[in-house]
Amino acid sequence: MQPKWLEWAQKIQVIAQKGLLYNKNPYQIEDYKLLRTIAAEIISSQTQIEQSEILDLSIKQIGYPTPKVAVSSAVFQDNKILLVKQRSDGFWSLPGGFAEVGESPGEVAVRETFEESGYQTKPIKLLSVYDNNNQKHGHTPFPYGLYKLCFQCEIISGKPITSIETEEVRFFAEDNIPQLSIKRVTALQITRFFEHYRHLHLPTDFD
């Protein structure tokens, strides 16, 4: 569940970013910069992250504030799902990552799956479009708005290969899911993707 302090900090950051985008009054610009600093201070006070690091990330957020987009792949084989072990935290997740400008969402799913697992795939269905900060999903808090798209993909070719981001690549049965990197994917979402795998007629999940 997302804590209220993070929700407040995100709203303050959004107000500051909008104000800096549209306002031309130099005095009000300084006020919006102060709001941005306050948002960073709130997050820093509740986490292990330095305020200067958070503020630096905030300063880089230019233009109208919109959620970032991440894309992941649910790849099945013999009633098992493909998971990769992340080097950053030692936990498991679906292959995936942030969308790149110039790529379609399906292309991102294919690229990220290959880079993190070694498998060439093709998307066959959009399973979900989730708001990462929606409390019902149970992710660890993320400092910005984030939409996560998950595609079901079929393997075309390849073999399991690790990467600079992943240290292990394996398929897991539904009743044997390892400890997940819950900032990336949750157990409830994995269960739901197995439902989609068994019932391809299910509509795309959203929100």
GROMACS elastic network, one bead per residue, 0.5 to 0.9 nm:
[ bonds ]
;  ai    aj funct       b0    kb
    1   133     6  0.82321   500
    1   134     6  0.79549   500
    1   136     6  0.70305   500
    1   137     6  0.77469   500
    1   138     6  0.53580   500
    1   139     6  0.69169   500
    1   140     6  0.72895   500
    1   141     6  0.75819   500
    2     5     6  0.85082   500
    2     6     6  0.68909   500
    2     7     6  0.71569   500
    2   133     6  0.65558   500
    2   134     6  0.76084   500
    2   135     6  0.56915   500
    2   138     6  0.79165   500
    2   139     6  0.78276   500
    2   140     6  0.71899   500
    2   141     6  0.54961   500
    2   142     6  0.83889   500
    3     6     6  0.55611   500
    3     7     6  0.66088   500
    3     8     6  0.89397   500
    3   135     6  0.89680   500
    3   141     6  0.75881   500
    4     8     6  0.61387   500
    4     9     6  0.85280   500
    5     8     6  0.51501   500
    5     9     6  0.61172   500
    5    10     6  0.85964   500
    5    42     6  0.72292   500
    5    43     6  0.76648   500
    5    46     6  0.82022   500
    6    10     6  0.60389   500
    6    11     6  0.85526   500
    6    39     6  0.88421   500
    6    42     6  0.78196   500
    6    43     6  0.66337   500
    6    46     6  0.87090   500
    6   141     6  0.75307   500
    6   142     6  0.83539   500
    6   143     6  0.70744   500
    7    10     6  0.51983   500
    7    11     6  0.62902   500
    7    12     6  0.87281   500
    7   133     6  0.88718   500
    7   143     6  0.87453   500
    8    11     6  0.51596   500
    8    12     6  0.62202   500
    8    13     6  0.86096   500
    8    39     6  0.80496   500
    8    42     6  0.87659   500
    9    12     6  0.51112   500
    9    13     6  0.61236   500
    9    14     6  0.86403   500
    9    36     6  0.88846   500
    9    38     6  0.79401   500
    9    40     6  0.74145   500
    9    41     6  0.87703   500
    9    42     6  0.63441   500
    9    43     6  0.67673   500
    9   143     6  0.83324   500
   10    13     6  0.50324   500
   10    14     6  0.61838   500
   10    15     6  0.86843   500
   10    39     6  0.70643   500
   10   143     6  0.67608   500
   10   144     6  0.65035   500
   10   145     6  0.80112   500
   11    14     6  0.50866   500
   11    15     6  0.62401   500
   11    16     6  0.85983   500
   11    39     6  0.84670   500
   12    15     6  0.51500   500
   12    16     6  0.61680   500
   12    17     6  0.86156   500
   12    35     6  0.63890   500
   12    36     6  0.69359   500
   12    38     6  0.79752   500
   12    39     6  0.59066   500
   13    16     6  0.50625   500
   13    17     6  0.60917   500
   13    18     6  0.86312   500
   13    32     6  0.89151   500
   13    35     6  0.69382   500
   13    36     6  0.53699   500
   13    37     6  0.85608   500
   13    38     6  0.84870   500
   13    39     6  0.57635   500
   13    40     6  0.81214   500
   13    58     6  0.76014   500
   13    65     6  0.89148   500
   13   144     6  0.89287   500
   14    17     6  0.50792   500
   14    18     6  0.61536   500
   14    19     6  0.84754   500
   14    36     6  0.85447   500
   14    64     6  0.86499   500
   14    65     6  0.60918   500
   14    66     6  0.87584   500
   15    18     6  0.52685   500
   15    19     6  0.60774   500
   15    20     6  0.86303   500
   15    32     6  0.76812   500
   15    35     6  0.80010   500
   15    36     6  0.84668   500
   15    65     6  0.88419   500
   16    19     6  0.50717   500
   16    20     6  0.61318   500
   16    21     6  0.85574   500
   16    29     6  0.87671   500
   16    31     6  0.83265   500
   16    33     6  0.66063   500
   16    34     6  0.82148   500
   16    35     6  0.57791   500
   16    36     6  0.55693   500
   16    39     6  0.89993   500
   17    20     6  0.52042   500
   17    21     6  0.61812   500
   17    22     6  0.88093   500
   17    32     6  0.74882   500
   17    33     6  0.85099   500
   17    36     6  0.75981   500
   17    58     6  0.84037   500
   17    59     6  0.86783   500
   17    61     6  0.75628   500
   17    62     6  0.70972   500
   17    63     6  0.74996   500
   17    64     6  0.71080   500
   17    65     6  0.65362   500
   18    21     6  0.50548   500
   18    22     6  0.62340   500
   18    23     6  0.81269   500
   18    32     6  0.87053   500
   18    63     6  0.77382   500
   18    64     6  0.61476   500
   18    65     6  0.68495   500
   19    22     6  0.54396   500
   19    23     6  0.53872   500
   19    24     6  0.89026   500
   19    28     6  0.80708   500
   19    29     6  0.70624   500
   19    31     6  0.89795   500
   19    32     6  0.60490   500
   19    33     6  0.88817   500
   20    23     6  0.56854   500
   20    24     6  0.80214   500
   20    28     6  0.85875   500
   20    29     6  0.59123   500
   20    30     6  0.88384   500
   20    32     6  0.63021   500
   20    33     6  0.75359   500
   20    62     6  0.87098   500
   20    63     6  0.87700   500
   21    24     6  0.85336   500
   21    62     6  0.75478   500
   21    63     6  0.61360   500
   21    64     6  0.69356   500
   23    26     6  0.81341   500
   23    28     6  0.72139   500
   23    29     6  0.65839   500
   24    27     6  0.88036   500
   24    28     6  0.78445   500
   24    29     6  0.70708   500
   25    28     6  0.53648   500
   25    29     6  0.61169   500
   25    30     6  0.88406   500
   26    30     6  0.64356   500
   26    31     6  0.88506   500
   27    30     6  0.52874   500
   27    31     6  0.65982   500
   28    32     6  0.63120   500
   28    33     6  0.86291   500
   29    32     6  0.51292   500
   29    33     6  0.62508   500
   29    34     6  0.86302   500
   30    33     6  0.50251   500
   30    34     6  0.62196   500
   30    35     6  0.87188   500
   31    34     6  0.50096   500
   31    35     6  0.63322   500
   31    36     6  0.87528   500
   32    36     6  0.62671   500
   32    37     6  0.86628   500
   33    36     6  0.50207   500
   33    37     6  0.63224   500
   33    38     6  0.87088   500
   34    37     6  0.50096   500
   34    38     6  0.61861   500
   34    39     6  0.86791   500
   35    39     6  0.62313   500
   35    40     6  0.86914   500
   36    39     6  0.51840   500
   36    40     6  0.64018   500
   36    41     6  0.86920   500
   36    55     6  0.73152   500
   36    58     6  0.72320   500
   36    59     6  0.82623   500
   37    40     6  0.51072   500
   37    41     6  0.61461   500
   37    42     6  0.87215   500
   37    51     6  0.83343   500
   37    54     6  0.89545   500
   37    55     6  0.63896   500
   37    58     6  0.87492   500
   38    42     6  0.62149   500
   38    43     6  0.87675   500
   39    42     6  0.52120   500
   39    43     6  0.64697   500
   39    44     6  0.86656   500
   39    54     6  0.88889   500
   39    55     6  0.83361   500
   40    43     6  0.52695   500
   40    44     6  0.60558   500
   40    45     6  0.85504   500
   40    50     6  0.88637   500
   40    51     6  0.56671   500
   40    52     6  0.78667   500
   40    53     6  0.85933   500
   40    54     6  0.55202   500
   40    55     6  0.54426   500
   40    58     6  0.78051   500
   41    44     6  0.50615   500
   41    45     6  0.60260   500
   41    46     6  0.87544   500
   41    50     6  0.87707   500
   41    51     6  0.56712   500
   41    52     6  0.87992   500
   41    54     6  0.82691   500
   41    55     6  0.82983   500
   42    45     6  0.52619   500
   42    46     6  0.66117   500
   42    47     6  0.88837   500
   42    51     6  0.85751   500
   43    46     6  0.53835   500
   43    47     6  0.61990   500
   43    48     6  0.89598   500
   43    49     6  0.78183   500
   43    51     6  0.76066   500
   43    54     6  0.77437   500
   43   143     6  0.79736   500
   44    47     6  0.51894   500
   44    48     6  0.65713   500
   44    49     6  0.53823   500
   44    50     6  0.57800   500
   44    51     6  0.50482   500
   44    52     6  0.87587   500
   44    53     6  0.89395   500
   44    54     6  0.73015   500
   45    48     6  0.77719   500
   45    49     6  0.82775   500
   45    50     6  0.86671   500
   45    51     6  0.80439   500
   46    49     6  0.85219   500
   47    50     6  0.82970   500
   49    52     6  0.85204   500
   49    53     6  0.69312   500
   49    54     6  0.70932   500
   50    53     6  0.53267   500
   50    54     6  0.65924   500
   50    55     6  0.87600   500
   51    54     6  0.51833   500
   51    55     6  0.60506   500
   51    56     6  0.84968   500
   52    55     6  0.50557   500
   52    56     6  0.60199   500
   52    57     6  0.86768   500
   53    56     6  0.51079   500
   53    57     6  0.64251   500
   53    58     6  0.87597   500
   54    57     6  0.51636   500
   54    58     6  0.62763   500
   54    59     6  0.87374   500
   54   143     6  0.89160   500
   55    59     6  0.61248   500
   55    60     6  0.86725   500
   56    59     6  0.51788   500
   56    60     6  0.64641   500
   57    60     6  0.52600   500
   57    61     6  0.67248   500
   58    61     6  0.52496   500
   58    62     6  0.83530   500
   59    62     6  0.71407   500
   61    64     6  0.86597   500
   61    65     6  0.74927   500
   62    65     6  0.74032   500
   63    66     6  0.87151   500
   65   145     6  0.87315   500
   66   144     6  0.88818   500
   66   145     6  0.69441   500
   66   146     6  0.84820   500
   67   131     6  0.88508   500
   67   144     6  0.68741   500
   67   147     6  0.62199   500
   68    98     6  0.76935   500
   68    99     6  0.81815   500
   68   144     6  0.75776   500
   68   145     6  0.61807   500
   68   147     6  0.61636   500
   68   148     6  0.85186   500
   69    97     6  0.86546   500
   69    98     6  0.59118   500
   69    99     6  0.57378   500
   69   100     6  0.88846   500
   69   145     6  0.87640   500
   69   146     6  0.57467   500
   69   148     6  0.58975   500
   69   149     6  0.75218   500
   70    96     6  0.72061   500
   70    97     6  0.53190   500
   70    99     6  0.53840   500
   70   105     6  0.86956   500
   70   108     6  0.86858   500
   70   146     6  0.72162   500
   70   147     6  0.62992   500
   70   149     6  0.62670   500
   70   150     6  0.85809   500
   71    95     6  0.86344   500
   71    96     6  0.54322   500
   71    97     6  0.55987   500
   71    98     6  0.61612   500
   71    99     6  0.63502   500
   71   105     6  0.67114   500
   71   106     6  0.82665   500
   71   108     6  0.64781   500
   71   109     6  0.58170   500
   71   112     6  0.81640   500
   71   147     6  0.85272   500
   71   148     6  0.56801   500
   71   150     6  0.57202   500
   71   151     6  0.76807   500
   72    94     6  0.61529   500
   72    95     6  0.56124   500
   72    97     6  0.64448   500
   72    98     6  0.87576   500
   72   108     6  0.81114   500
   72   109     6  0.56409   500
   72   110     6  0.89303   500
   72   112     6  0.74576   500
   72   113     6  0.77405   500
   72   148     6  0.74786   500
   72   149     6  0.62938   500
   72   151     6  0.64119   500
   72   152     6  0.87602   500
   72   184     6  0.89563   500
   73    82     6  0.86092   500
   73    94     6  0.60834   500
   73    95     6  0.58076   500
   73    96     6  0.62637   500
   73   109     6  0.57066   500
   73   110     6  0.78330   500
   73   112     6  0.81449   500
   73   113     6  0.66369   500
   73   123     6  0.81928   500
   73   149     6  0.85285   500
   73   150     6  0.54543   500
   73   152     6  0.57439   500
   73   153     6  0.61914   500
   74    81     6  0.66852   500
   74    82     6  0.67975   500
   74    83     6  0.84693   500
   74    94     6  0.64567   500
   74    95     6  0.78552   500
   74   127     6  0.85152   500
   74   150     6  0.68302   500
   74   151     6  0.60563   500
   74   153     6  0.60610   500
   74   154     6  0.87078   500
   74   190     6  0.85142   500
   74   193     6  0.70874   500
   74   194     6  0.88273   500
   74   197     6  0.89251   500
   75    80     6  0.83155   500
   75    81     6  0.56583   500
   75    82     6  0.53412   500
   75    83     6  0.84228   500
   75    94     6  0.83658   500
   75    95     6  0.89038   500
   75   113     6  0.87929   500
   75   121     6  0.82847   500
   75   151     6  0.84710   500
   75   152     6  0.59361   500
   75   153     6  0.51110   500
   75   154     6  0.60842   500
   75   155     6  0.72194   500
   75   171     6  0.88552   500
   76    79     6  0.62710   500
   76    80     6  0.53867   500
   76    82     6  0.61573   500
   76   152     6  0.80415   500
   76   153     6  0.76378   500
   76   154     6  0.71321   500
   76   155     6  0.81741   500
   76   171     6  0.78333   500
   76   194     6  0.86653   500
   76   197     6  0.76662   500
   77    80     6  0.52521   500
   77    81     6  0.64706   500
   77    82     6  0.77059   500
   77   154     6  0.84934   500
   77   155     6  0.82725   500
   77   171     6  0.74357   500
   78    81     6  0.84634   500
   78   171     6  0.89742   500
   78   173     6  0.88260   500
   79   172     6  0.84441   500
   79   173     6  0.65674   500
   79   174     6  0.79805   500
   79   194     6  0.83995   500
   79   197     6  0.84419   500
   79   198     6  0.88173   500
   80   171     6  0.54773   500
   80   174     6  0.66709   500
   80   194     6  0.86059   500
   81    94     6  0.85677   500
   81   170     6  0.82294   500
   81   171     6  0.51092   500
   81   172     6  0.53050   500
   81   173     6  0.65546   500
   81   174     6  0.75794   500
   81   177     6  0.89484   500
   81   190     6  0.85541   500
   81   194     6  0.79874   500
   82    93     6  0.86201   500
   82    94     6  0.67255   500
   82    95     6  0.79268   500
   82   117     6  0.85522   500
   82   169     6  0.73524   500
   82   170     6  0.58384   500
   82   172     6  0.65415   500
   83    92     6  0.60838   500
   83    93     6  0.53414   500
   83    95     6  0.66254   500
   83   117     6  0.83850   500
   83   168     6  0.84642   500
   83   169     6  0.61434   500
   83   170     6  0.56788   500
   83   171     6  0.60669   500
   83   172     6  0.72095   500
   83   177     6  0.89621   500
   84    91     6  0.82810   500
   84    92     6  0.53879   500
   84    93     6  0.55092   500
   84    94     6  0.61659   500
   84    95     6  0.61669   500
   84   116     6  0.71279   500
   84   117     6  0.67872   500
   84   162     6  0.83632   500
   84   166     6  0.61194   500
   84   167     6  0.74268   500
   84   168     6  0.57191   500
   84   170     6  0.64974   500
   84   171     6  0.86746   500
   85    88     6  0.89222   500
   85    89     6  0.84852   500
   85    90     6  0.60965   500
   85    91     6  0.54097   500
   85    93     6  0.64726   500
   85    94     6  0.88020   500
   85   162     6  0.89792   500
   85   165     6  0.84181   500
   85   166     6  0.53642   500
   85   167     6  0.56049   500
   85   168     6  0.50779   500
   85   169     6  0.65251   500
   85   170     6  0.84469   500
   85   180     6  0.87080   500
   85   181     6  0.86690   500
   86    89     6  0.59355   500
   86    90     6  0.52386   500
   86    91     6  0.55837   500
   86    92     6  0.59125   500
   86    93     6  0.71707   500
   86   165     6  0.59602   500
   86   167     6  0.62926   500
   86   168     6  0.77746   500
   86   181     6  0.79140   500
   87    90     6  0.53317   500
   87    91     6  0.78037   500
   87   164     6  0.77201   500
   87   165     6  0.55214   500
   87   166     6  0.52655   500
   87   167     6  0.57605   500
   87   168     6  0.87643   500
   88    91     6  0.82006   500
   88   165     6  0.71337   500
   88   166     6  0.82564   500
   89    92     6  0.86550   500
   89   181     6  0.73959   500
   90   166     6  0.88917   500
   90   167     6  0.83471   500
   90   181     6  0.80107   500
   91   178     6  0.79406   500
   91   179     6  0.58697   500
   91   180     6  0.52389   500
   91   182     6  0.85432   500
   92   168     6  0.88481   500
   92   177     6  0.88996   500
   92   178     6  0.67639   500
   92   179     6  0.62195   500
   92   181     6  0.53902   500
   92   182     6  0.86281   500
   92   184     6  0.88222   500
   92   185     6  0.86448   500
   93    96     6  0.82716   500
   93   179     6  0.88423   500
   93   180     6  0.58485   500
   93   181     6  0.57502   500
   93   182     6  0.79316   500
   93   184     6  0.63171   500
   93   185     6  0.60391   500
   93   186     6  0.84966   500
   94   113     6  0.84840   500
   94   184     6  0.77008   500
   94   185     6  0.70386   500
   94   190     6  0.89126   500
   95   109     6  0.81061   500
   95   112     6  0.61915   500
   95   113     6  0.51752   500
   95   114     6  0.84583   500
   95   115     6  0.84761   500
   95   116     6  0.59514   500
   95   117     6  0.70524   500
   96   108     6  0.79614   500
   96   109     6  0.64749   500
   96   110     6  0.89460   500
   96   111     6  0.85302   500
   96   112     6  0.50614   500
   96   113     6  0.63267   500
   96   116     6  0.76636   500
   96   150     6  0.85818   500
   96   184     6  0.86233   500
   97   108     6  0.78696   500
   97   109     6  0.81713   500
   97   112     6  0.63282   500
   98   108     6  0.79908   500
   98   112     6  0.88580   500
   98   148     6  0.88417   500
   99   102     6  0.89253   500
   99   103     6  0.72149   500
   99   104     6  0.81340   500
   99   105     6  0.68959   500
   99   108     6  0.59619   500
   99   109     6  0.86740   500
  100   103     6  0.57501   500
  100   104     6  0.83103   500
  100   105     6  0.87752   500
  100   108     6  0.71732   500
  101   104     6  0.83094   500
  103   106     6  0.79992   500
  103   107     6  0.58146   500
  103   108     6  0.62350   500
  104   107     6  0.51369   500
  104   108     6  0.63716   500
  104   109     6  0.88501   500
  105   108     6  0.51024   500
  105   109     6  0.64182   500
  105   110     6  0.88634   500
  105   149     6  0.78368   500
  105   151     6  0.87784   500
  106   109     6  0.51003   500
  106   110     6  0.63789   500
  106   111     6  0.87137   500
  106   122     6  0.80501   500
  106   123     6  0.61669   500
  106   126     6  0.86913   500
  106   151     6  0.73593   500
  107   110     6  0.51136   500
  107   111     6  0.61081   500
  107   112     6  0.85073   500
  107   122     6  0.87235   500
  107   123     6  0.84643   500
  108   111     6  0.51305   500
  108   112     6  0.59427   500
  108   113     6  0.83527   500
  109   112     6  0.53640   500
  109   113     6  0.60347   500
  109   114     6  0.85995   500
  109   121     6  0.85369   500
  109   122     6  0.84291   500
  109   123     6  0.74411   500
  109   149     6  0.89502   500
  109   150     6  0.79209   500
  109   151     6  0.68912   500
  109   153     6  0.81498   500
  110   113     6  0.52983   500
  110   114     6  0.62724   500
  110   115     6  0.86649   500
  110   119     6  0.87161   500
  110   120     6  0.68557   500
  110   121     6  0.57620   500
  110   122     6  0.63571   500
  110   123     6  0.72371   500
  110   153     6  0.79934   500
  111   114     6  0.52638   500
  111   115     6  0.60760   500
  111   116     6  0.85633   500
  111   120     6  0.82215   500
  111   121     6  0.87242   500
  112   115     6  0.50688   500
  112   116     6  0.59700   500
  112   117     6  0.81924   500
  113   116     6  0.53933   500
  113   117     6  0.56753   500
  113   118     6  0.70389   500
  113   119     6  0.63978   500
  113   120     6  0.72179   500
  113   121     6  0.73810   500
  114   117     6  0.53910   500
  114   120     6  0.54766   500
  114   121     6  0.75286   500
  114   158     6  0.84085   500
  114   161     6  0.87236   500
  115   118     6  0.60602   500
  115   119     6  0.81200   500
  115   161     6  0.85327   500
  115   162     6  0.82589   500
  115   163     6  0.67544   500
  115   164     6  0.89982   500
  115   165     6  0.87669   500
  116   119     6  0.83794   500
  116   160     6  0.89715   500
  116   161     6  0.74810   500
  116   162     6  0.63067   500
  116   163     6  0.56786   500
  116   164     6  0.81550   500
  116   165     6  0.67641   500
  116   166     6  0.60185   500
  116   169     6  0.82013   500
  117   120     6  0.88043   500
  117   158     6  0.89176   500
  117   159     6  0.78197   500
  117   160     6  0.54625   500
  117   161     6  0.52993   500
  117   162     6  0.59099   500
  117   163     6  0.74006   500
  117   166     6  0.77207   500
  117   168     6  0.82370   500
  117   169     6  0.59308   500
  117   170     6  0.86893   500
  118   157     6  0.88548   500
  118   158     6  0.58436   500
  118   159     6  0.55815   500
  118   160     6  0.50614   500
  118   162     6  0.70942   500
  118   163     6  0.84454   500
  118   169     6  0.86904   500
  119   155     6  0.65190   500
  119   156     6  0.75003   500
  119   157     6  0.60360   500
  119   159     6  0.57051   500
  119   160     6  0.65325   500
  119   161     6  0.79503   500
  120   154     6  0.84694   500
  120   155     6  0.59601   500
  120   156     6  0.54615   500
  120   157     6  0.52133   500
  120   158     6  0.57230   500
  120   159     6  0.86021   500
  121   153     6  0.58748   500
  121   154     6  0.52466   500
  121   156     6  0.50922   500
  121   157     6  0.71050   500
  121   158     6  0.87229   500
  122   152     6  0.84973   500
  122   153     6  0.52364   500
  122   154     6  0.53851   500
  122   155     6  0.67191   500
  122   156     6  0.69606   500
  123   126     6  0.77588   500
  123   151     6  0.60677   500
  123   152     6  0.58310   500
  123   154     6  0.64536   500
  124   151     6  0.72355   500
  124   152     6  0.58488   500
  124   153     6  0.55751   500
  124   154     6  0.69522   500
  125   150     6  0.87505   500
  125   151     6  0.56406   500
  125   152     6  0.52425   500
  125   153     6  0.72274   500
  125   200     6  0.82692   500
  125   204     6  0.82287   500
  126   129     6  0.80236   500
  126   149     6  0.74619   500
  126   150     6  0.61479   500
  126   152     6  0.63228   500
  126   203     6  0.87291   500
  126   204     6  0.61204   500
  126   205     6  0.85746   500
  127   149     6  0.76317   500
  127   150     6  0.55321   500
  127   151     6  0.53582   500
  127   152     6  0.62948   500
  127   193     6  0.71323   500
  127   196     6  0.71145   500
  127   202     6  0.85557   500
  127   203     6  0.75536   500
  127   205     6  0.61569   500
  127   206     6  0.86662   500
  128   148     6  0.77601   500
  128   149     6  0.56315   500
  128   150     6  0.52905   500
  128   151     6  0.72451   500
  128   193     6  0.87334   500
  128   203     6  0.87958   500
  128   204     6  0.52174   500
  128   206     6  0.55219   500
  128   207     6  0.83584   500
  129   147     6  0.67077   500
  129   148     6  0.56516   500
  129   150     6  0.67345   500
  129   204     6  0.75501   500
  129   205     6  0.62294   500
  129   207     6  0.63515   500
  130   133     6  0.86269   500
  130   134     6  0.77879   500
  130   137     6  0.83055   500
  130   146     6  0.84332   500
  130   147     6  0.56326   500
  130   148     6  0.51375   500
  130   149     6  0.65034   500
  130   150     6  0.85065   500
  130   205     6  0.76294   500
  130   206     6  0.54250   500
  131   134     6  0.53129   500
  131   135     6  0.89117   500
  131   137     6  0.83497   500
  131   145     6  0.76885   500
  131   146     6  0.60691   500
  131   148     6  0.63737   500
  131   206     6  0.80339   500
  131   207     6  0.55605   500
  132   135     6  0.81116   500
  132   137     6  0.71653   500
  132   138     6  0.85766   500
  132   139     6  0.67078   500
  132   140     6  0.88659   500
  132   141     6  0.83914   500
  132   142     6  0.76379   500
  132   145     6  0.73294   500
  132   146     6  0.54080   500
  132   147     6  0.58106   500
  132   148     6  0.64000   500
  132   183     6  0.83899   500
  132   184     6  0.86897   500
  132   207     6  0.88197   500
  133   136     6  0.85763   500
  133   137     6  0.77866   500
  133   138     6  0.84265   500
  133   139     6  0.71867   500
  133   140     6  0.84476   500
  133   141     6  0.67999   500
  133   142     6  0.68299   500
  133   143     6  0.89755   500
  133   144     6  0.83696   500
  133   145     6  0.67416   500
  133   146     6  0.69374   500
  133   147     6  0.84266   500
  134   137     6  0.60522   500
  134   138     6  0.78536   500
  134   139     6  0.83231   500
  134   207     6  0.74298   500
  135   138     6  0.58591   500
  135   139     6  0.76020   500
  136   139     6  0.85310   500
  137   185     6  0.88229   500
  137   186     6  0.72606   500
  137   188     6  0.77001   500
  137   189     6  0.77546   500
  138   141     6  0.87856   500
  138   182     6  0.75730   500
  138   183     6  0.85059   500
  138   185     6  0.89461   500
  138   186     6  0.69175   500
  138   188     6  0.87157   500
  139   142     6  0.81684   500
  139   181     6  0.89471   500
  139   182     6  0.53264   500
  139   184     6  0.72444   500
  139   185     6  0.71830   500
  139   186     6  0.67745   500
  140   182     6  0.62191   500
  140   184     6  0.84842   500
  141   144     6  0.89189   500
  141   183     6  0.72889   500
  142   145     6  0.74124   500
  142   146     6  0.77773   500
  142   183     6  0.76639   500
  143   146     6  0.89187   500
  147   207     6  0.89277   500
  148   184     6  0.89457   500
  152   193     6  0.81762   500
  152   196     6  0.85145   500
  152   197     6  0.79254   500
  155   158     6  0.78612   500
  158   161     6  0.86371   500
  160   168     6  0.83549   500
  160   169     6  0.58610   500
  160   170     6  0.75873   500
  161   166     6  0.88152   500
  161   167     6  0.87843   500
  161   168     6  0.78299   500
  161   169     6  0.68700   500
  162   165     6  0.77522   500
  162   166     6  0.53755   500
  162   167     6  0.53868   500
  162   168     6  0.58294   500
  162   169     6  0.65315   500
  163   166     6  0.50035   500
  163   167     6  0.66270   500
  163   168     6  0.86046   500
  164   167     6  0.76382   500
  166   169     6  0.75290   500
  172   175     6  0.81360   500
  172   176     6  0.61020   500
  172   177     6  0.59320   500
  172   178     6  0.80038   500
  173   176     6  0.52370   500
  173   177     6  0.65624   500
  174   177     6  0.60057   500
  174   190     6  0.80233   500
  174   191     6  0.71323   500
  174   194     6  0.73465   500
  177   180     6  0.78664   500
  177   187     6  0.79551   500
  177   190     6  0.86345   500
  179   182     6  0.86432   500
  179   187     6  0.88723   500
  180   183     6  0.86210   500
  180   184     6  0.80870   500
  180   185     6  0.68569   500
  180   186     6  0.66248   500
  180   187     6  0.72755   500
  181   184     6  0.56016   500
  181   185     6  0.62809   500
  181   186     6  0.74401   500
  182   186     6  0.50149   500
  182   187     6  0.80338   500
  183   186     6  0.77283   500
  185   188     6  0.85230   500
  185   189     6  0.66152   500
  185   190     6  0.73997   500
  186   189     6  0.52731   500
  186   190     6  0.64348   500
  186   191     6  0.88002   500
  187   190     6  0.50739   500
  187   191     6  0.62349   500
  187   192     6  0.86339   500
  188   191     6  0.50898   500
  188   192     6  0.62216   500
  188   193     6  0.87307   500
  189   193     6  0.61901   500
  189   194     6  0.87014   500
  190   193     6  0.50930   500
  190   194     6  0.63895   500
  190   195     6  0.87841   500
  191   194     6  0.52326   500
  191   195     6  0.65330   500
  191   196     6  0.89801   500
  192   195     6  0.50043   500
  192   196     6  0.64983   500
  192   197     6  0.87549   500
  193   197     6  0.61926   500
  193   198     6  0.86960   500
  194   198     6  0.62683   500
  194   199     6  0.85128   500
  195   198     6  0.51922   500
  195   199     6  0.60169   500
  195   200     6  0.83457   500
  195   202     6  0.83057   500
  196   200     6  0.54283   500
  196   201     6  0.76757   500
  196   202     6  0.60979   500
  196   203     6  0.85116   500
  196   204     6  0.88662   500
  197   200     6  0.59185   500
  199   202     6  0.59391   500
  200   203     6  0.82214   500
  202   205     6  0.85494   500
